[in-house]
Amino acid sequence: MRIIDSHFHWWPRSVFEEALRAERTSYPRIERNANGGYDLCRNPGTTGRSRQNAEWFDLDEQFAHMATLGHDVDVICSIGPFSLYFSEVPVEEGRALAMRWNEEMAAAQRRYPGRLWASAALPLQDTQVALEVLEHAVGLGLMGVNIPGSVGPHENIDAPRLEPLYARIEALGLPIFMHPTDAQFPDILEGYNGALYSSVGRVVDVTVSAYRLVLSGIMERHPDLKVVISHTGGALPYQAGRMDKNSGRANLPKSPTTYLKRMVTDTVSPHAMGVRFALEFYGVDHVMYGTDYPCWSPAACLQVLEEVGMSAEDRQKVMYDNARRFFNLDKY
């Protein structure tokens, strides 16, 4: 079967080498690790350190691994937790790194035509710069944009100054990839060698961030905005009734669930029951196969989907058709 992995991470090594040359001594910063990769360090605690080993940086090896799965696998590259870095460093540094990232992604698309598509990094600490980098990314042929869960620890993703950016992304018809980062909730999630944050914190992060797009009215004001919320939608599908019950003060013209169900999610959950619920809540046309590789094993993801027990028609949609339609891949 031909499948599209909608949640795949390849990180170009050149971007991290460029970040190292900045020789940052304060946070955030990049450090080499002993495993052939880099650590992303946001603060001195365990919630502020994310380790990526060598397998994140070798695209040929990643495709070789995919070839062992018994399927023809195409991939969509998104950034993941590193998307925050471009928005936390000084604006000119963020601009340069984002443009380097986007150029590397465009080169990978050319190298693997029809097999790899990629989305853009944006430096969000300055709205005008973000718009300029967005236009550059579109010119490179990238098919989507990434936004972190917040613009650092002190500014949220629904900041009013970002409205022109959302309007332009909507006008361009580009999907937004929303992925949790490591900026929010460090105080209550510190400890246990990062286990608390990795298991619960990132779910909370993406849940709050996506719901801010709803409560702020961004989803209402931009009805054609295409949003991918990762990890089966965080906690939102499972608490949607509570969202509808308790969100009246936001004065939305429709129920929050109406906006949530416009979003699209992936199958990144090591839990068949969770994937089944995402399919039921969002509908089979709004769920796409994704592995979060190399954070998670594609073989394990496929096993979870076997346990879900989809029909052949639904499996075709989730594994291939939905991503091809939602990301408009025939255009690239």
Secondary structure, 3 states (H helix, E strand, C coil): CEEEEEEECCCCHHHHHHHHHCCCCCCCEEEECCCCCEEEECCCCHHHEEEECHHHCCHHHHHHHHHHHCCEEEEEECCHHHHHHHHHCCHHHHHHHHHHHHHHHHHHHHHCCCCEEECECCCCCCHHHHHHHHHHHHHHCCCCEEECCECCCCCECCCHHHHHHHHHHHHHCCEEEECCCCCCCHHHHCCHHHHHHHHHHHHHHHHHHHHHHHHCCHHHHCCCCEEEECHHHCCCHHHHHHHHHHCHHHCCCCCHHHHHCCCEEECCCCCHHHHHHHHHHHCHHHEECCCCECCCCHHHHHHHHHHHCCCHHHHHHHHHHHHHHHCCHHHC
